[in-house]
Amino acid sequence: MILIKEKHENYTIAGFEEGTGKLIITNSDQAKIKLNEIVDNGCSNLILDFKNVSFIDSTGFGSLVTVFNHAKNSKTNLVFCNISSQTQTLLKITRLDQVFEIYASLDEAVNAVS
């Protein structure tokens, strides 16, 4: 489900496998575990690419908040990119867009953490 796409000196790019489509109750725990493992392995900047995710339910958002807090406590900067318009709307409604650092593209996210 979660793949490490690229590991660099200053940042790691992780994303969802092609065909994932949704971060929902059936797969959010697995995603949370994998992302926390990446953080625990000493990553200073983690870019999470949502290119292959079109929908996130409340359980998925809960997992992302948990990972965000774990990253923050571990001194890891967690940023998101390529979020679908539907998910962006939900982030605005829940005001999580004010919590998470979000970039329109992977290039923008890489530039921000480099």
ZIBEL-V700094 format. One record per backbone hydrogen bond with DSSP energy under -0.5 kcal/mol. NH is the residue of the N-H (numbers start at 1). CO is the residue of the C=O. E is the energy in kcal/mol with one decimal. If there is no record, write none. Layout:
<<NH,CO,E> <NH,CO,E>>
This chain:
<<3,15,-3.3> <5,3,-0.8> <5,13,-2.4> <6,13,-1.5> <8,11,-3.1> <12,45,-2.5> <13,6,-3.1> <14,12,-0.6> <14,47,-3.1> <15,3,-2.5> <16,49,-0.9> <17,1,-2.8> <20,17,-1.9> <21,52,-2.2> <22,20,-2.1> <23,55,-2.5> <24,22,-0.7> <27,24,-2.0> <28,24,-2.1> <31,27,-1.9> <32,28,-2.6> <33,29,-2.5> <34,30,-2.2> <35,31,-2.7> <36,32,-2.4> <37,33,-1.9> <38,34,-1.9> <39,35,-2.2> <40,36,-2.7> <41,37,-1.3> <42,39,-1.6> <43,38,-0.6> <43,39,-0.8> <46,77,-3.1> <47,12,-3.1> <47,45,-0.5> <48,46,-0.6> <48,79,-3.1> <49,14,-3.2> <49,47,-0.7> <50,48,-0.6> <50,81,-2.8> <53,50,-2.3> <54,21,-3.3> <55,21,-1.4> <57,23,-1.9> <61,57,-2.3> <62,58,-2.3> <63,59,-2.1> <64,60,-2.1> <65,61,-2.3> <66,62,-2.1> <67,63,-2.5> <68,64,-2.7> <69,65,-2.6> <70,66,-2.3> <71,67,-2.9> <72,68,-2.7> <73,69,-2.5> <74,70,-1.4> <75,72,-1.4> <76,71,-3.3> <77,44,-2.7> <78,76,-0.7> <79,46,-2.7> <79,77,-0.5> <80,101,-2.9> <81,48,-1.9> <82,103,-1.0> <84,53,-0.5> <88,84,-2.5> <89,85,-2.1> <90,86,-1.8> <91,87,-2.5> <92,88,-2.0> <93,89,-2.4> <94,90,-2.3> <95,92,-0.6> <96,91,-1.3> <97,91,-1.6> <98,95,-1.3> <99,96,-1.1> <100,96,-2.9> <101,78,-0.6> <102,100,-0.7> <103,80,-2.5> <109,105,-1.8> <110,106,-2.8> <111,107,-2.5> <112,108,-1.8> <113,109,-1.6> <114,110,-1.5>>
